[in-house]
Amino acid sequence: MKKVWFRVFLVLIAFAVFDRFILPFYTSSGRETSVPDVRNMPYEEAARALKRSGLEAKKSYNFRYLPDIGSDIVIDQVPSPKSMVKPGRNVYLVLNRQEKPSYAMPELGGRSESEARQLLGRIGLIVGDVQFRAVSNSDEDGRVLNQSVPPNVMVRTGTAVALIVGKLEVEPEGMKRVVVPEVLGMSLDQAKGTLIQRGLTVGKINWEYSAILVPNTVISQKPAVNSFATAGQAIEMTVVTNEHK
């Protein structure tokens, strides 16, 4: 009799093991679940949503830093939403990089404005103020002439870079125009020679007293540097003197 009860006990144990472990394995092996869409959720909320669907959340990080997105927001997920997967599957949640990366500022001089914008955008830099400077050379039209951050300087993602871009000004028919050269810092005689060589004339000379600056040095000019003037136009200058006029 004892043997009978012992055999019954073993059968019950075997049934319990089968019901608890083996049967769920076979029934779940063919079962699939739909991956919920957890994009744009905070990571913890997304992990809970996946857990409710029988899935496990795993962190991964975007290759680029995105300045307008928080570091705990899910940017993307793998597998994608509505994919059918086995229960217990890992779902990789892509988060924003936690630190702003640094890059060497590229050389933008000579590039077109659109090319400069694309290059800056690829490393997460922002195009700030864009100013246009008149040019007479068609090769400089629409090209970057200057940049606010020098090349090879290390900058962080999100830094704004101002640009100066050339804009071709066509001479009116029958009127020759020249670009006003820079004479700032030159002696008055050097400035006069430079203006004459460019087809311009010397206009009014204003004298300004200074006990610090070198006498006879040009400290201001009008029209401004790189602006257009007609051939023969007079250029007004302000020159340093060490005598009170």
Steps between C-alpha positions, in 0.01 A plus 500: 500500500784730585650437157172600335484829689864566423434446128200733517718760669763473225233539232369812668853645523560422132173662402581812702844530333346452157228755568734757655803481273471279195150591380559880510818451301324314220201730491711817497750371244258573221349813656596852386427847630480839330770752595336818634603843374700663781674771297503851653432353846735544798711185535342376826147536363603321179660216701177451698294492181727230355486303826120491481535341157746241631805668346827628645639852447872551425673838472700610196618846395471708186826564308424876495406742774162663432485840673119523516433158655541398866749228591228263634262521202474196271598611148455164328455132577613165361292295411268765357145554629239234411770241422398148607756344735531222758415585864809594702671657199738792563389832350784750456398857581713770337563800728667833435870531576548633853791735425547752224784374278779733384614544140777690323351796313527429125643746249201663328680763292432462128203267550152591384257611770286187455806273519617677817154455656498127420852451638417679825170313531672161473698568819213667684611864465256782432527771235456831681507846345573507124626828358564577135799692367514650153755333271607575143647154435233257378694209654422643847128541435303291751822375660601524865756777546533483878376302801461607864674190639845434348577159346627219729367663819321237714129581539205316656184392324246784490760776455382781267734606219456832319594525133594774256400407145598672176233664287584602146400854409476562130631832376235724341550529125749773415615540863814333628497404867790405724523337841622742767832367637589497869738782591451484878833489683691637201689826502324780316746480208455123469122540509506764227713277277270199555187699416652645182610153386140380534366783288370706793588848623586645839212688655469699821768438765381525861761530774448346842731560796643203691787479745513120462456415131773543238474842332405514132319162517159446338244390763175540303385504138179573316354316302575187701739222408376264221207720407457606137592845372495653157833550321656830607284530814659686792574304819479691828753409771567579864870523590677511840692811606695572817430869474183674617334650195 
